[in-house]
Amino acid sequence: EAMAKFPDAPPMNRAVSEGRAYMIYTSGSTGKPKGVVQSHRSLRALVAWRMAKFGIAADSVHAEHASFSFDTSLNDLITPLAAGGILHIIPEEMRRDMAGMKDYFAQNHVNGITLSTQIGMAMVNQYPDMPLRYLMMGGEKMLPCKKTKIRLINEYGPTEFTVCASYHVVEQDKEANIPIGRPVPNTYSFICDSYGHLLPQGMAGELCLAGSQIAEGYWKKPELTAKSFVECSFLPGQKMYRTGDLARYNEDGELEYLGRIDTQVKLRGFRIEMGEIENRAAQFAGIEYVAAAVKKEQLILYYTSAKDAQIDAGELRSFLEKTLTEYMVPTVYMPLSAMPMTPSGKIDRKALPEPDISLARAVYEAPCAAFEQVLGLEAGSVGRNDDFFLLGGSSIKAMLVISGERIEGLSTRTIFKHKTPRRIAEAMSGASAVDLDGYEKMARARAVPATSGQLSMIDYQFTNVNSVMHNLPAFYRFDEELDAERLAAAVDRAAKQHPALSTVFDIDAEGVIVQRMVPDVLKKTVVEHVSPEELKALSDSLMQPFHIFRHPLFRARVFRCDDGVYLFMDMHHTISDGVSQGILMEDIARAYRQEKLEPDYYYSYVLKEYENQGTEEYKEAERYFDRLLSGRDWCIIPTPDFDSWGTEAGAESFQGIVSLSEMSRAEERLGVSRNILAIAAAMLALREYCKRDEIRIDYINNNRTDAYLQHTVGLVFKI
């Protein structure tokens, strides 16, 4: 009617850049619908770059496949019309008919369309000769398809960022792991940690988006808007949308989608990213669709195979073991005839079937008592083919196996790598036998360079000659019935059994600080008869500084007094650690009872450590940690006055005491050890104290992971 009255009037456009263009409801991962409000500015930005990048013009013919209730529909609904092209709306009854759609494209000369990833891949694999110029896909992980002349574009974008935030044109001849590409023009894709700080290339974190296509927020949900649309500290004055998606920048500077952060799970103490597993599994030949999930305390991999493809679960597992971290390798593999899908064409993870856990157990053969005892399982229930970690094993329990069995050559590394009793036995029998006694004899006869841990203490002791900071004293009282002479002899026998206690440090001709065993360096322990008054006077002077070079670093004294027998021992930290003290006391008790003492391979350990430092594997690990830790402004905290053990800042008391029962419940609830809880608490406290988000903590590991080290006295721990 208006056009009839004013036929010559120019068309009116009341749209303004900041005006609202549309609102689409999305539930995202929460299942609670929320309206996303977008402006004309954001929509125009999307349309402008698509037209320019993909050559969408007046001769373009697009087809609309997505439902209008999904923001993906805007790709084909708005862009071709804005360019003056032609748009076809695919009939509802044809949207699931791939053959019908292929014929429709040919009949109507359609040259461009956007499809969900699953439908798009199925169409390309079924009809690679479709008459399309370009096919855009998004919504799921894209896998390699059949070779086609169609230009395939992998897109990523949430509704809150106007359909598409990044894109990648697939290189069909060489890509196995297809990324989601680079940010679209005038936008930014940041990978952030939980505090909103940028993460370096290669590290996984939350994908956050900023730029011209960001939405206004959620309709009438100010609290949710404020939580998801936050101030961008990298772009002052601009907002940043937190997607809740896990991603990283790869070596080529392109984004890789790793899944939802809320699909991260914790299993046996490890944080597992499902997208990482799915990305790798998707590269296995014959895989069509793949999904990872944790059910019944097992990591499950569901998969469907491409037409005519036969997938062997064992080969698939071996393929994953080559590149995935140990704890990320699925334990149960479930082939499906079809992957459950949502109406929007995404994998319906809630509809994945319950797994058959029996698939995780191998064919039973001969029981393994060592695993049964440590895992607390019924006798005869664990077979030679059962996986130690599937049955509840952990690094601590692996160490208990080693400690209990004391099998030469067995280590936690062997258990972690081979897992089942059969494979562990095969690996150990196939390995070249090491003559530990011969190697130890050779090592004791030479001077071995001091370790880095020893050098740090030697340096301190050399400049603080009167310090007793690195002394490890112990004072024991026994009942008066104990035979003091027999105890003194037992101390000498036990001490001579451990070569570290007969070690002295020296400087060789090239100026290198070395350690060597001097068998007769230790003085004989004699019994001293003293009165209670004399013993009390002596007790304040027993601990004395050690001379660090060319002198013994272990001393012992036995006192006979009216009220009992006393044993004082002291050793320098360079030749001992906390675990060593317990080992030595056990051996003194055995020697007193005139029992056999186990051999000590301390010099085998220090020589192997020294030799390993020359390997390329060691150097590569050293370079890795240098790159990881360098260039950071680490905070400095007040250090103790080691002579007085006072601190510069003093102690601060607080009431937040955690009971042992609360700690135990937390350990059970979180599936972590008490050490991990303590370290986490220390890091949180230091973060508050230093006002820093990057905290470096060095902590000690006793390092006795090999069976031959279980009875070793010496500085064996690792920092």
N, C-alpha and C positions, 0 to 999 in steps of 0.2 A: 504493500500500500504506500509506504514511504517512497519506494523507488518510482511508483507511478506518479506521485505528486512532484517529485524532484528528479526527473530522469537524468539531468545533467550534473547532479551533485556528486562530488567525489566520494568514494567509499570511506566510511569512518572507522577508525581503529582506536578504541579507548584503552587498549592495553598499554601499560607502562612497565618499564624494566623491573621495578620492585613490586609490581602488582602480582596477585596470585594467579597462576595459570591453571593448576589442577591440584587435586588431593587424591591420593591412592592409599587405601588401607593395606597394611602389612602386619603380619604377626611375627615375622622374623623367626628367632629360635625360641621365643617365649610362649607362643600360642595365644597371646592376648592381642587382639587387633588394635592397631593405632594408626591414625590418619597422618600421612606424611604430606606436608604442605610445600609445594614448589612454586617458585616465582617464574615470571616470563624471562627474567634474566638468565636463570639456570637452564631453562628449556632452550632458549635461543643459543646459548653456548654449546649445548649438546648438538643441536641441529647444524650449526655453522661448521663445526669441525668434522662432522660426519660427511657433510656435503663435499667439503674440500678434500678430505682424506680418501674417500672411496669413489669420488667422481660421480656423485649422485646429481643428476641433471634432468632436463626436460624429457630426455629419451629413456629415463629409468622407469622400469616396470617392477613394482614391488608387490609382494603378497603378504597379507597380514594373517599370521597363524596364532599368535598368543592371544589369550583372552584379554578383553579390555580391562579386566580387574587386575591385571599384572602390568607393572610399569614397563616391561619389555615391549609391550605393544606399541609404545611411543616411537621406537626405532623405525618401524615401518609405517606407522600411522601418520606421523608428522613430517618426517624428513623428506620423503619423495613428493609429498604435496607441497611442501615449502619450496621445492626445486622446480615445481611445475610438472612433475612426472605423473605416472598412473599408479593407482593403488587398487589391488584386488583383495577382497575379504573372503578368505577361504571358508566355504560352508561348514557348519558345525559337524555334519555327518561325515565330512571328509578329513577332519583334523587328525584322526587316528588311522587313516587309510593311506599308507605310504605309497602304494601303487597308484591310487587315485590322485594323490598330490603330485606325483611325478608327471602323470599325464596332464594334469591341470597346468603345471608350469610350462610344458611344451606347447599346449594348445593356446595359452595366453601370453607366450613369449616373456614369461617372468624371468628377470635376471638378478634379482636380489631378494633375500628373505632373512629373517632372524628366527632361529629355532632354539628350543632348550637343548642343552648339550647332549643329553641322552637320545633324543629324537633326531637331532642333527647328525650325530655319529652313525646312528642306525640307517638313516637315509643315504649317507655317503657310502657306507659299506655295502648297502643293497643296490644302490643306483649311482655309481661313481660318474656315469656319463650324463647326469641331469643337465639340462640346458641353463644352468645358473652361471652368472658371472662371479658372484660372491655369496658366501653363506656365512652368516654371523651366528656364533653359538655362545651361550653363557648359562651360568647357574650351577654347574657341577664341574668336576675335574675332567678335562678333555684328554682323551687318549689318542694315540696314532690311528688314523683311518686308512682305508684303501687309497692308493694314489689316484688323484683326480685333477682335472684342469680347473676345477672350481677354486677360487681364492677363498681359503678358509681363514676366518678371523675368530680367535678366542678372546672373549670379552669378560670383564669382571666389573660388577658394580652393584651396590645396594640401592634400594629405592630412595634412601636418604641422600643419595648423591646423583640424582637424575640419570638413572639407568646404567651409565657406563663410566667407570673411573679409570680403567686401564684396558689396553688391548694389545694383542700380539698377532701378527700375520704369520701363520704357520709355515715353516720351511719343511715341506712334506718329505723331502729326500733324506733328511738327516736328523730330525728331532724325535726323540723318544719320550723325553720329559717336557711336556709343553707348558711354558709359563703363562701367566696372565698378562705379561708384558710390561709396558711403561705407562706412566700416567698420561692421560689425554691432555692436549694443550690447555694452558692456563689453570692447571690443577697440580696438586702436590700429593704424593703418597709417602707417608712417613712410617717407619717401623719403630715402635716405641715399647719401652718396658712398662711395668705396672705403675710407675711413677710419672709416666709421660715423657721420659727422656729418650733421646734418639739412641738406637742401637746400631752398631757397625754392620757393614755389608757381610752377609753370610749368617748372621744371628737371627733366630726366629723371635718374633714379637707381635704385638697387636698392630694391625694395619689401621692407620689413621689418615683421614682424607681432608684436604682443605683446597679452596679455590673457587672458581666461578660457578661450579655446579652443585654446591652444597645447598641443602634444603633449609627452609626457615625453621623447621622443627616439627613437633607433633601437635596435632590439633587438640587444644584444650588440655594438654598434659605438660604443664610448666616444669614439674619436678623431673619427669623423664627426659624432657628436652635439655634441661640443665645438666643432667648426668651424661647424656650422649653427645651433646654439642657443646664442647668446652673451649675455653680460650686457648689459642695456639701460641705457645711461647716462641715458636720459630718465626711466626708471621704476626707481629704486633697489630692488634686491632682486628684480627680475623678469627673466625671460629674454626674448629677442627672437629670432624665427626669420628667418633670411636666406633669402628665397625664391629668389634668383638671377634674379628677373624684373625687367624694366625697366618703370618706370611713372612717372607724374607726376600732380600735382594740376592740373586745368584751371582756367579762370577762374571756374567755378561751384563750385569746391571739391570736385569729384568726381574720382575716380581714373580715369586712362586707361591701359590696358594697352598696352605698346609692344613686347612680345616678350621672349624670353630674353636675358639679358646675354651668354650664351655663343654666341648667334647673331649678335652684333655682328661685323661684318667690317671689314677695312681694305682699301680699294681706292684705288689712286693717291694714297696718303698720307692719305686721309680715313677717319674712323671712321663707319661707316654702320649705322643701326639699322633692321633689316628691318621691325619692327612699325610704325615711323613711315610707311614707304612703303605698307605694306599698309592701314593705317588710311585713308590718303588715297585710294588706288586703290579701296577698297571703296565710296567715296561716288560713284563714277562710275555713271551710270545704266546699268542692264543687267548690271552685274557680279554674279555669284552667289558664287563663291569666288575667293580671290586668295592668292597666295604669292609672296614675293620671295626670291631667292637669288643668290649669286655663283658663277658657273661659267665656266671658261676666261677668267678676268680680265675678265668682263663682268657687269654688273648685270642680272639677268633678272627679268621679271615674268611669272608664270604666272597664267592666269585662265580661269574658265569663265563662260559667259553664261547669264542667266536664260532661261527658255523664250520663244521668239519674239524675243529681243533680238539685234540686230546691233551688234557693237562694232567701231568703226574704231580700229585701233592708233594712227594718227596723231592722232586726236582725243583718245584716252586719254593719249597723251604730252603733248599741249598742255595738257590738264586738270591733269596732275601738275606741269608746269613752272610753273604759276601760283602754287603754294603751297610746293612742295618746294625745298630748297636745290639748287643746280645739280648738285652731285656725287651727290645722292640720286635723281635722275631716271633710271629704268631705260633701258638702251640697246637691249635686245632684249625683244620682247613676244611671248609664246607662248600662243596660245589652246589650251585642252585640252577634249576632249569630256567628260571627267570628272576631278575632282581625286582623286589617290590618297589613301586614308584608312587609318588604323590601326584595329585592332579596337575601340579605345575611342572611335572617332568623331572623331579629330583628323587634321589634314592630315599625311600621311606625307611629310616633306620629303626623306627619303633616296630615295624612289621617284620624285621629280620627274625627268622625262626630260632627257637632255642637250640643250642648246640648239643651234639652228642659227645659228651666229655670222654667217653670211652675211646674216641679217636685219638686222644692225647696220650693214652697208655699203649705201650708197645706190647708185642707178644711176650708173654711171661716165660722167663727162663731162670733157673737156679737163683735162689735168694741172695741178697747182699746184706749181710748182718751189719756192716759198718754204717750204711745209710740208715737202716732201720733204727739203730740205737740212737744216732744223733737226731733223727727226725721224730723220734718217739713213736714209731709205728710198730704195728704188731709183727712178731717174728714170722718170717716167711712171706710177708706181704709185698716186699720190694724185690723185683726181679732184676736181672743183669741188664735188661734193656730199658729200664725206667729212668726217666730224666730226673736228676737230683733236684732241680729247681722247680719243676712242675709239681713235685711232692712237698714243696714248702721250704726248700733249701735256700740259704743265703750265704753271703761271704763269711759271716761269723760262724755259721754251721759248717761251712767248708773247712774252716780252720780247726774246728773241733774234730772233724774226720781225720785231718792230718795229724793232729795231736794224739788222737786215740790209736791210730794205726801205725804211725811212725814208719812208713814205707819209704825206702830210699828213692829219691827222685820225684816223689809225689808233692805237688804244690797246688795252691788254690787256683793258680793260672791253668793248670791241667784240668782241674774239676770244672772250672768255668767254661773252658774251651770244648771239652769232650762230654761232659754232663752225665753220661750213663756209665755204670760199672764196666760194661763190655768195652766201650770205646776208650775209657780211661786205661784199662788194662792193655788194650791193643796199642795205644799210643806209647805207653811206658815200655812195653816189650819190644816195640819197633824202634824205640830211640836207642842211640848208642849208649852202651853202659859206661858210666863214669866211675873210675876207681877213686872214690873219695879219699880213702886212706892214703893212696899214693899221691894224689893231688895236694892233700893237706901237708904231707911230709915235705913235698917240694916247696909249698908256699911258706912253711915255717922256716925254711933254710935261707930265704931271701928277705931283703928289705922291701917292704911295700909302702908306697907313698901314703901319707896320712889322708883320710877322707875329708870332705868339706866340713862335716860336722866337727871332726876333731880339730881341724885347723882354726875354726872360729874360737874354740875354747883355749887352744894353745896360744893364740894371739893375745887373748885376754889375760891368761895366766902369766905370759912372758912380760907383759907391761904392768901387771898387778901381782907381783911375786908373793905378797903376804896374804892374798885373798884366799878364802876357803869357799868361795861361791860355788865352785864345781866339785866340791867334795861330796861323796855319798856315804855318810857315816851310818852305822847301825850299832846299837848297844843292847845286848840280850842278857837276861838273868835266868838262870836255871836252878832247879832244886839242888840242895846240897848233896843229894845222893848221886848226882852225876859225877862221873870220873873225869876230873879236870885234865889229867895227862892224856887220857884217851880222846878227849875233845880237842886238845891242842894238836894231836897227831891227825885227827880227822880233818881239821882245818887245813893243815899242810897238804894232806893227800888230795882233798877237794880242790884246793887252789892250784896245785900242779896239774890237775886234770884239765884246767881251762887256760889255754895259751894266752888269752888276753891279759890275764893277771900277771903273767911273766913278761909282759911287753914293756919296752922302753922306747922313747922317741929320740931320734938323733937327726943330724943334718949331714947328708951325703956330700960327696966331692963336688956335685953340681949345685949345691945350695938347696936341695929339695928336702923337706922335712919327711922323714920316713919312720916307720915303726918296724921293729923286729923283735922276735922272741929270744929272750936270754934265759935259758932253763934254770940257772942257778942264782938268778937275781934276787929271789925272795929269801928272806931270813927265816930260820926255823922259829916256829912259835913255841915259846916256853911259858910255863905256868908261873905266875907271880903271886906269892902269898902276901896278902895285905889285910890290914884291919879295916873295919867299916869307915873309920875316920880318914885313913889314908886313901881309901877308894873314893870317898866324897871329894877329897882334895884333888885327886887325880882326874876326876870326871870333867872338870872345867878345862883341862889342858890336853885331853886326849886328841881332839881334832886339831891337826896342824896342817899348814900349807904343804903341798907336794912340790918337789923340784921337778920341773916338767921335762928336762932333758937328762938322759943317761942315768936316771934313777928309777927305782921301782915305784909303781903307782898304786900298789895295794899293800896294806899293812894290817896285821891282826895281833891282838893281845888277849890272853886268857888270865883271869884273876880268880884265885881261890880266897873266899872270904868266909867269915863265920856263918853268914846267913845264906850262902849259896855260891854258885859258880857264875862268873860273868864273862861274856865274850864281847869284845869290841872289835869291829872291823871298819875299815875306811878304804875307799878306792876313788880314784879320780874319774870324773865323768867321761873322759876321753877313752877309757877302756871298759866302761860299764854303763848300763842303763837300768831303769826301774825293774824291768823283767829279769835282768841278770841277777839282781839281789835275791829274788825268790828261787831261781835255779840254783844259785850257790848254796843257799841254806838247805835246800832239799838234798844236795849232794853231801853236805857236811853231815846231815842226819844219816844218809846211807853209809858214808864212810865210818861213822861212829858205830853203826851196826855191822860193819865189815861186809857190806854188800857191794855188788859190782856197780861201777860207775859208767855211764854212757859216754861215748866219744864226743869230743867238741871239735867242730870244724870252723872255728872262727877265722883262721887265716885263709881257708878256702873262700869264705864269704868276702873278705876284704880284697883278695886278689881278683876274684871274679868281678867285683864292683869296679875295681880299677881298670880291668881289661874291657869291660862293657863301655866305659867312657870313650873308648877309641872307636866304637862301632858307629856306622852311619845312622842306625836306628836311634841311638842315644843322642847324636848330634841333631837329628831332625826334631826329636822331642824337645831338646834344649832350645832350638830356634823357635819352635812353636810357642813355648811359654815366654820366651823373650818378646816375641811379637805381641802376645796376649797381654802382658803385664807392663810393657814399656810405654812411655809417653803419658802416664797418668800421674796426677798430682795426689799422691797418697798422703793421708793425714798422719801426723806424728802425735802419739799420745805420751803422757808423762811416763818416764821409765823409772823403775825402782833404783834406789841406791843399794847396789848389790852387797855392799859390805855391811850395811846396817839393816837392810831389807825394809827401810822406810820408803815412803813415796813422796813425790813432790806435792801432790794434790791432797793427800790424806784420804781417809775412807769416808764414805757417805752411807749412812744407814737408812733402811726403808722397811716398810711393814709387809711388802708383797712377798711373803715367804710361800714357796710351793712345797707341799708335803711329798714324801716318797710315794704315797698311794696315788696322789694326783699325777705325779710323773709317770707312774706305771700305767695308769688309765690312759694318759696321753700317748704313751708309747704304743699301747695296744690299738688305740683309736686311729692313730696316724700311720702305724706300720713302720715306725722308725726306731732306731736305738736311742738310748739315753745320751750317748755322745753327740748324736746329730742334734737332739733337742738343745743340749748345752751350747753347742757351737752356734746354732741359730739364735739363741738368746743373747750370746756374746756379741754377735754381729748386729743385732737390733739395738743393743745397748750402745755399742760403739758408733752406730749410725746417729743415734741421738746425741751422743757426747761430742762427736766430731762434726756434726751437721754435714755429713757427706753421704752420698748414696752408693759410692763405690768403696767397699771395705775389703782390704786384703788381710787375711788371717793365715798364718802358718801354724799348722798343728802337727802333732807327732803321731806316727804310726809305728808300732813295734816291729814291723817288717819281717816277722818270722813266719812267712807264708809258705816256705819250703820245709819239707819234713826234716831235712838234715840240719835245719837251724833251730829246731824245737828245744835243743839242749845246749844252746850256745850262750856263753857269757861274753859280753862285749858291747860296744856301741853299735847296735844293729838297727836302731830305729831310723825312720825316714821323716824328714820335715816336709 
